[in-house]
Amino acid sequence: MSKFKLGQTEKHANSLIGRRDAFHVACVLCNWSEGGRPEPGMPVRFTGDAFSEVRKSNDGEIPHGVIDPFVSMAALDNDTMFWVLLFPGLASAPQHNFDLQIALTQDMEDGQWDCRDCSD
């Protein structure tokens, strides 16, 4: 039996075609922290060490997760909470309680993200 996991691909695995399974995915309930509008499936990063607010990932940044891809676009706005599905490896074993394995970056330690990203 193959240890085939989310995020992996496999070639010529005809014996696995049609196989059914269910997955635990680590999720965090979050608020939106920047201008613009959150979108289902949008890659995001946490903005502080409370891991409760997210912003859109910029080009070149590694996202922490994606906004719930199944939520209705009409239900999302800047004032609603939504689930962020974390990428594999960013949480301890996914269960109902888990530890985040995300290193704090300077913008997260500051507790606020400057959307201008300017250096003046």
Z-matrix of the N, CA and C atoms (Angstrom, degrees):
N
C 1 1.455
C 2 1.522 1 108.44
N 3 1.296 2 116.52 1 131.75
C 4 1.456 3 123.50 2 -179.47
C 5 1.528 4 110.57 3 -77.73
N 6 1.321 5 116.75 4 143.90
C 7 1.465 6 122.44 5 174.01
C 8 1.531 7 107.47 6 -91.72
N 9 1.305 8 116.41 7 62.34
C 10 1.460 9 123.81 8 -175.63
C 11 1.520 10 108.69 9 -81.38
N 12 1.346 11 117.55 10 119.04
C 13 1.457 12 122.07 11 -174.01
C 14 1.518 13 110.97 12 -117.42
N 15 1.341 14 116.09 13 163.67
C 16 1.459 15 120.83 14 172.81
C 17 1.519 16 109.28 15 -57.10
N 18 1.318 17 116.37 16 142.69
C 19 1.450 18 120.80 17 179.54
C 20 1.516 19 113.15 18 88.35
N 21 1.319 20 117.97 19 -4.88
C 22 1.454 21 121.92 20 178.50
C 23 1.520 22 109.45 21 -108.49
N 24 1.308 23 115.08 22 158.41
C 25 1.461 24 121.09 23 172.24
C 26 1.516 25 107.96 24 -126.66
N 27 1.290 26 116.36 25 162.17
C 28 1.456 27 120.58 26 179.28
C 29 1.514 28 108.27 27 -148.07
N 30 1.327 29 115.98 28 139.19
C 31 1.461 30 121.17 29 179.04
C 32 1.516 31 109.68 30 -101.77
N 33 1.308 32 114.15 31 146.89
C 34 1.466 33 121.25 32 173.51
C 35 1.526 34 111.90 33 54.57
N 36 1.313 35 116.11 34 45.44
C 37 1.462 36 120.90 35 179.74
C 38 1.525 37 108.92 36 -109.33
N 39 1.316 38 116.08 37 53.71
C 40 1.462 39 120.52 38 -176.02
C 41 1.523 40 112.56 39 -55.72
N 42 1.329 41 117.14 40 -28.08
C 43 1.464 42 119.35 41 179.80
C 44 1.523 43 112.02 42 -69.26
N 45 1.347 44 117.23 43 -16.83
C 46 1.462 45 121.06 44 -179.93
C 47 1.525 46 113.00 45 -94.53
N 48 1.325 47 117.32 46 -14.76
C 49 1.456 48 121.06 47 -177.19
C 50 1.526 49 109.52 48 -58.75
N 51 1.316 50 116.47 49 129.72
C 52 1.456 51 121.54 50 179.58
C 53 1.515 52 114.47 51 85.91
N 54 1.326 53 117.16 52 -4.52
C 55 1.456 54 120.39 53 179.21
C 56 1.523 55 109.01 54 -64.47
N 57 1.308 56 116.79 55 142.25
C 58 1.463 57 121.64 56 -179.53
C 59 1.517 58 110.19 57 -114.34
N 60 1.307 59 114.48 58 146.62
C 61 1.455 60 120.36 59 179.71
C 62 1.528 61 108.00 60 -160.31
N 63 1.295 62 116.82 61 170.00
C 64 1.461 63 122.83 62 173.63
C 65 1.519 64 106.43 63 -129.28
N 66 1.338 65 116.38 64 153.56
C 67 1.455 66 120.48 65 -174.62
C 68 1.515 67 110.93 66 -127.64
N 69 1.330 68 114.78 67 144.37
C 70 1.455 69 119.90 68 167.12
C 71 1.520 70 106.48 69 -88.57
N 72 1.300 71 117.54 70 130.58
C 73 1.458 72 122.72 71 176.44
C 74 1.522 73 106.89 72 -124.79
N 75 1.321 74 115.92 73 125.18
C 76 1.461 75 119.71 74 178.11
C 77 1.530 76 108.65 75 -67.03
N 78 1.331 77 116.41 76 131.74
C 79 1.468 78 122.70 77 -178.14
C 80 1.523 79 109.41 78 -133.39
N 81 1.331 80 115.47 79 149.51
C 82 1.461 81 121.32 80 176.67
C 83 1.527 82 107.54 81 -130.92
N 84 1.332 83 116.52 82 132.05
C 85 1.466 84 121.37 83 176.93
C 86 1.526 85 107.54 84 -78.37
N 87 1.342 86 116.82 85 125.23
C 88 1.470 87 121.20 86 -170.81
C 89 1.522 88 112.54 87 -133.69
N 90 1.321 89 113.53 88 166.04
C 91 1.462 90 124.16 89 169.42
C 92 1.520 91 108.08 90 -111.87
N 93 1.316 92 116.18 91 158.45
C 94 1.458 93 123.49 92 175.77
C 95 1.521 94 108.29 93 -83.82
N 96 1.344 95 118.11 94 139.15
C 97 1.460 96 119.47 95 -174.25
C 98 1.522 97 114.87 96 -119.49
N 99 1.303 98 118.81 97 8.82
C 100 1.459 99 118.85 98 -178.17
C 101 1.506 100 111.07 99 -140.33
N 102 1.329 101 116.24 100 174.52
C 103 1.454 102 120.67 101 175.41
C 104 1.521 103 110.64 102 -65.17
N 105 1.275 104 115.94 103 178.46
C 106 1.454 105 119.32 104 -175.50
C 107 1.508 106 109.71 105 82.29
N 108 1.295 107 115.93 106 -166.80
C 109 1.452 108 120.26 107 -177.10
C 110 1.525 109 110.09 108 -133.74
N 111 1.329 110 117.42 109 134.02
C 112 1.464 111 118.99 110 176.47
C 113 1.525 112 110.25 111 -67.10
N 114 1.332 113 115.57 112 148.76
C 115 1.458 114 120.79 113 179.90
C 116 1.520 115 110.35 114 -131.84
N 117 1.331 116 117.29 115 146.24
C 118 1.468 117 119.89 116 176.71
C 119 1.527 118 110.87 117 -55.48
N 120 1.327 119 116.57 118 134.08
C 121 1.459 120 121.68 119 177.76
C 122 1.515 121 114.91 120 79.44
N 123 1.332 122 118.09 121 1.02
C 124 1.468 123 121.52 122 -177.99
C 125 1.533 124 110.23 123 -68.13
N 126 1.338 125 118.36 124 131.08
C 127 1.469 126 120.50 125 174.24
C 128 1.521 127 109.52 126 -68.99
N 129 1.343 128 116.93 127 132.64
C 130 1.462 129 121.83 128 -175.48
C 131 1.519 130 111.63 129 -135.44
N 132 1.343 131 114.04 130 162.99
C 133 1.467 132 122.54 131 173.58
C 134 1.524 133 108.80 132 -128.53
N 135 1.322 134 115.98 133 148.15
C 136 1.460 135 120.88 134 174.86
C 137 1.526 136 108.97 135 -70.16
N 138 1.339 137 116.96 136 150.19
C 139 1.461 138 120.93 137 -177.53
C 140 1.520 139 113.19 138 -107.04
N 141 1.296 140 119.02 139 -7.26
C 142 1.455 141 120.52 140 -179.42
C 143 1.507 142 111.67 141 -156.71
N 144 1.326 143 115.68 142 172.46
C 145 1.453 144 119.89 143 -175.77
C 146 1.526 145 113.76 144 -76.62
N 147 1.327 146 117.69 145 -3.42
C 148 1.470 147 120.56 146 174.19
C 149 1.527 148 110.33 147 -81.83
N 150 1.341 149 117.51 148 -13.50
C 151 1.465 150 123.25 149 179.91
C 152 1.530 151 111.32 150 52.14
N 153 1.342 152 115.15 151 45.04
C 154 1.460 153 119.25 152 -178.39
C 155 1.525 154 112.60 153 -125.30
N 156 1.336 155 117.42 154 -6.34
C 157 1.456 156 121.67 155 177.50
C 158 1.516 157 108.74 156 -131.32
N 159 1.329 158 114.99 157 145.53
C 160 1.455 159 120.58 158 179.76
C 161 1.517 160 111.10 159 -131.75
N 162 1.313 161 115.14 160 161.65
C 163 1.448 162 123.93 161 173.87
C 164 1.524 163 107.59 162 -135.25
N 165 1.311 164 116.32 163 165.36
C 166 1.455 165 121.22 164 176.98
C 167 1.523 166 109.00 165 -64.89
N 168 1.330 167 117.49 166 138.28
C 169 1.464 168 121.47 167 174.72
C 170 1.509 169 109.83 168 -70.93
N 171 1.304 170 115.93 169 135.99
C 172 1.452 171 121.27 170 176.14
C 173 1.522 172 110.30 171 -82.45
N 174 1.332 173 116.68 172 159.89
C 175 1.462 174 121.12 173 175.42
C 176 1.522 175 108.89 174 -55.74
N 177 1.311 176 116.70 175 134.77
C 178 1.454 177 121.73 176 178.89
C 179 1.516 178 114.22 177 89.20
N 180 1.323 179 118.46 178 -13.03
C 181 1.465 180 121.83 179 177.44
C 182 1.525 181 109.62 180 -89.94
N 183 1.293 182 115.38 181 148.22
C 184 1.462 183 119.98 182 174.54
C 185 1.521 184 107.82 183 -88.76
N 186 1.337 185 117.98 184 118.20
C 187 1.469 186 119.64 185 -179.55
C 188 1.527 187 111.49 186 -70.56
N 189 1.320 188 115.26 187 154.81
C 190 1.464 189 121.19 188 175.00
C 191 1.525 190 111.41 189 -86.78
N 192 1.321 191 116.49 190 -26.37
C 193 1.461 192 119.99 191 -179.31
C 194 1.509 193 110.66 192 -175.58
N 195 1.330 194 114.84 193 -166.95
C 196 1.462 195 121.35 194 178.18
C 197 1.520 196 109.15 195 -130.50
N 198 1.326 197 115.03 196 147.41
C 199 1.465 198 119.61 197 174.25
C 200 1.519 199 107.87 198 -65.65
N 201 1.303 200 115.90 199 140.93
C 202 1.468 201 123.25 200 -179.71
C 203 1.534 202 110.49 201 -36.36
N 204 1.327 203 118.07 202 112.17
C 205 1.465 204 119.93 203 -177.45
C 206 1.522 205 113.15 204 -73.83
N 207 1.314 206 117.11 205 -9.46
C 208 1.466 207 120.82 206 -176.98
C 209 1.526 208 113.17 207 -98.17
N 210 1.338 209 116.55 208 -9.43
C 211 1.463 210 119.74 209 -178.54
C 212 1.535 211 109.20 210 -74.19
N 213 1.303 212 115.67 211 146.87
C 214 1.458 213 121.12 212 179.20
C 215 1.525 214 110.20 213 -70.72
N 216 1.313 215 116.42 214 135.30
C 217 1.464 216 121.05 215 176.43
C 218 1.525 217 110.36 216 -57.05
N 219 1.310 218 117.20 217 -36.56
C 220 1.466 219 121.61 218 -179.35
C 221 1.527 220 111.43 219 -64.85
N 222 1.337 221 117.86 220 -25.18
C 223 1.463 222 121.38 221 -177.64
C 224 1.530 223 111.97 222 -83.16
N 225 1.330 224 117.40 223 -17.13
C 226 1.459 225 120.99 224 -176.31
C 227 1.522 226 111.45 225 -92.17
N 228 1.311 227 115.48 226 131.47
C 229 1.457 228 120.88 227 168.18
C 230 1.525 229 107.36 228 -152.84
N 231 1.295 230 118.06 229 -175.19
C 232 1.462 231 121.41 230 -175.23
C 233 1.517 232 113.82 231 -70.55
N 234 1.338 233 117.96 232 -12.73
C 235 1.461 234 121.06 233 -176.76
C 236 1.524 235 113.99 234 -108.55
N 237 1.320 236 118.38 235 5.29
C 238 1.457 237 120.27 236 -178.94
C 239 1.522 238 110.69 237 -105.30
N 240 1.317 239 115.42 238 148.78
C 241 1.462 240 120.76 239 172.64
C 242 1.525 241 107.76 240 -85.80
N 243 1.317 242 116.17 241 151.19
C 244 1.462 243 121.16 242 179.67
C 245 1.524 244 108.67 243 -151.36
N 246 1.310 245 115.46 244 163.22
C 247 1.458 246 121.28 245 179.02
C 248 1.517 247 110.18 246 -85.77
N 249 1.325 248 115.73 247 139.49
C 250 1.461 249 122.61 248 170.46
C 251 1.530 250 106.54 249 -112.03
N 252 1.319 251 115.77 250 121.50
C 253 1.454 252 121.66 251 177.71
C 254 1.521 253 107.74 252 -87.69
N 255 1.335 254 116.57 253 120.60
C 256 1.460 255 121.67 254 -175.70
C 257 1.521 256 111.13 255 -80.59
N 258 1.325 257 114.91 256 148.31
C 259 1.452 258 119.92 257 176.23
C 260 1.524 259 109.92 258 -72.67
N 261 1.336 260 117.46 259 150.36
C 262 1.467 261 120.80 260 178.63
C 263 1.531 262 111.35 261 -54.21
N 264 1.326 263 115.54 262 141.28
C 265 1.453 264 121.90 263 177.96
C 266 1.517 265 114.52 264 91.70
N 267 1.337 266 118.34 265 -5.47
C 268 1.458 267 120.70 266 -178.79
C 269 1.526 268 113.01 267 -98.84
N 270 1.294 269 117.25 268 0.98
C 271 1.465 270 121.56 269 176.98
C 272 1.516 271 108.32 270 -139.93
N 273 1.309 272 115.43 271 154.41
C 274 1.453 273 118.75 272 172.93
C 275 1.529 274 107.14 273 -63.08
N 276 1.295 275 117.98 274 -178.17
C 277 1.464 276 121.27 275 -177.98
C 278 1.527 277 110.16 276 -45.42
N 279 1.343 278 117.29 277 119.37
C 280 1.467 279 119.61 278 -177.03
C 281 1.532 280 112.08 279 -61.27
N 282 1.289 281 115.52 280 117.16
C 283 1.450 282 124.16 281 173.94
C 284 1.518 283 105.99 282 -146.76
N 285 1.289 284 118.14 283 -169.17
C 286 1.460 285 118.66 284 -176.67
C 287 1.519 286 112.59 285 -69.22
N 288 1.312 287 118.35 286 -24.27
C 289 1.461 288 123.20 287 172.44
C 290 1.514 289 107.20 288 -128.37
N 291 1.333 290 116.75 289 131.36
C 292 1.462 291 120.07 290 -177.99
C 293 1.516 292 109.46 291 -148.99
N 294 1.320 293 115.82 292 159.41
C 295 1.459 294 122.32 293 176.30
C 296 1.514 295 108.78 294 -96.26
N 297 1.334 296 117.09 295 139.48
C 298 1.457 297 121.15 296 175.95
C 299 1.521 298 109.30 297 -82.10
N 300 1.310 299 116.02 298 138.60
C 301 1.461 300 123.20 299 180.00
C 302 1.529 301 108.93 300 -110.26
N 303 1.322 302 117.06 301 50.11
C 304 1.458 303 122.55 302 -176.28
C 305 1.522 304 108.24 303 -113.67
N 306 1.328 305 115.77 304 122.06
C 307 1.467 306 120.55 305 177.24
C 308 1.527 307 108.85 306 -72.41
N 309 1.311 308 115.68 307 135.27
C 310 1.464 309 119.66 308 178.16
C 311 1.520 310 109.61 309 -72.13
N 312 1.322 311 116.30 310 133.21
C 313 1.459 312 121.72 311 174.82
C 314 1.519 313 108.09 312 -101.95
N 315 1.312 314 116.86 313 169.19
C 316 1.465 315 120.46 314 -175.26
C 317 1.519 316 111.70 315 -56.86
N 318 1.340 317 117.92 316 -43.11
C 319 1.464 318 119.25 317 -178.60
C 320 1.523 319 111.20 318 -64.85
N 321 1.335 320 118.19 319 -30.36
C 322 1.456 321 121.23 320 178.04
C 323 1.522 322 110.40 321 -76.29
N 324 1.327 323 117.59 322 -39.00
C 325 1.459 324 121.39 323 -180.00
C 326 1.520 325 111.33 324 -65.56
N 327 1.321 326 116.50 325 -33.74
C 328 1.458 327 120.20 326 177.75
C 329 1.522 328 111.33 327 -68.97
N 330 1.328 329 116.17 328 -18.03
C 331 1.456 330 120.25 329 178.11
C 332 1.509 331 113.36 330 78.98
N 333 1.308 332 117.09 331 1.60
C 334 1.457 333 119.97 332 -179.36
C 335 1.523 334 107.21 333 -150.87
N 336 1.299 335 115.64 334 143.07
C 337 1.448 336 120.54 335 179.04
C 338 1.508 337 108.95 336 -109.53
N 339 1.316 338 116.34 337 129.73
C 340 1.450 339 121.83 338 179.62
C 341 1.517 340 108.38 339 -89.09
N 342 1.322 341 116.99 340 107.39
C 343 1.455 342 120.95 341 -174.73
C 344 1.525 343 112.62 342 -67.05
N 345 1.311 344 116.98 343 -16.31
C 346 1.470 345 119.36 344 178.51
C 347 1.513 346 109.98 345 -77.51
N 348 1.331 347 117.62 346 -26.45
C 349 1.458 348 123.22 347 -178.56
C 350 1.521 349 111.55 348 49.16
N 351 1.326 350 116.19 349 39.30
C 352 1.459 351 120.25 350 -177.57
C 353 1.519 352 109.82 351 -95.31
N 354 1.302 353 115.53 352 165.05
C 355 1.464 354 119.51 353 -178.13
C 356 1.517 355 112.32 354 -118.62
N 357 1.334 356 116.94 355 23.01
C 358 1.473 357 118.27 356 -179.72
C 359 1.484 358 107.89 357 -80.03
